[in-house]
Amino acid sequence: MRLVIAKCSVDYVGRLSAHLPPAVRLLMVKADGSVSIHADDRAYKPLNWMSPPCKLQEAPGVWKVINKAGEELRITLEEIFQDTSYDLGVDPGLVKDGVEAHLQELLAAHPETFGDGHTLVRREFMTAIGPVDLLLKDAGGGSVAVEVKRRGEIDGVEQLTRYLELMNRDPLLAPVQGVFAAQEIKPQARVLATDRGIRCVVVDYDKLRGTERNELTLF
């Protein structure tokens, strides 16, 4: 991972245009090729970013980050205060809690939750950056990658996006449809998933377990 602290301005040119005026920011370049720009006023969400696969072109005073669609993140550097690289090694991935792990197990046993004719290929399908929770086949034989969360938030969508970008490079799998499954999906995560062509599925944990709810009903 490369961390650069610099005074810079940023312009995004693509489906939408965006401009960040000059300020001191953190530029993060990850081993997967992604580039993100951070301020000091939010927990994790970058001000702007480019997801892989993309190409970083460096020239004196300017970085150009270009993705496969030709969209460009242009970073104009006025002053660099620090430029450091670290080798973080292989990350073991997020350890799921009991409910989330059991939810994954139940969905693997009931792939029809995602549509008629869906079948399980395998759980924990390994990619170069970690395992996607479920790999399924739909009724037409197409590949479906499912990321399972107890509560669906933006970071889960980002995680699935990275898996899909890698899996879609494999001619034996592509095209791969993405499904984001959770007991609850936050509105911001749903918007981001929809924008990236990822289907959202809200799952009922109790129903999958075959238990009845305790609430009183009229019928």
C-alpha positions, 0 to 999 in steps of 0.5 A: 500500500502506498500512502501519499500526503499532498496538497492537491486538486482532483478532477473526475471526468466520466459519466459525471464530472466532479472537482475538488479544489486544492487542499491537503489530502491523503492519497491511497494506492492499494495493491489491487490498483485502486486509488482513493482520495481521503480528507480528515473529516470522515471515518472511511468513505473517500472523497473520490476514488477509482476502483480496479482495474485501472491504470495509474500514470504518473508525471511531474505534478499530475497523476492520471488514473484511468479505468477500463471505461476510459473514465479519468481521475486526474490529481494535480499535485502542488506539494508532496509532504510524505510518500511512503509504501508498505507491504501489508501481506495477505489479509486473512479477510473478515471473520464472520460472526455466528449469525452471519456464518449461519446465514451463509450456510442456510443460503447455501442450502437454499439457493432457490432464495435467489431465484427459481433454478439457482443451484450451489456451485460452492461456498467460499469460492476463492479469488486472488483477493479473498473468498466470495461467500457463494458461487451459484449457477442460475437457471440459464447456467450463468454464474452468480456471486453472492456476498452475505452480510448480516447488515448490508453497508457500503463496504460490503458492496465495495467488497463484492465489486472487487470480487466481481471485477476479478471473476469477470476476467475469468472466461470460464465464469464470465459474465458473473452476476453479483448479488448482495444478500443481507437481513437489512440493507442500508439505503446508501448501500442499495443505491451503490449496488444498483448503480453497479448492476448488483442485485440486492436481496433481503433475507429472512433469517428466521424463515430460513431456519424454519422457525415461526415468529413470536408475534401474534397475528390475526390469521 
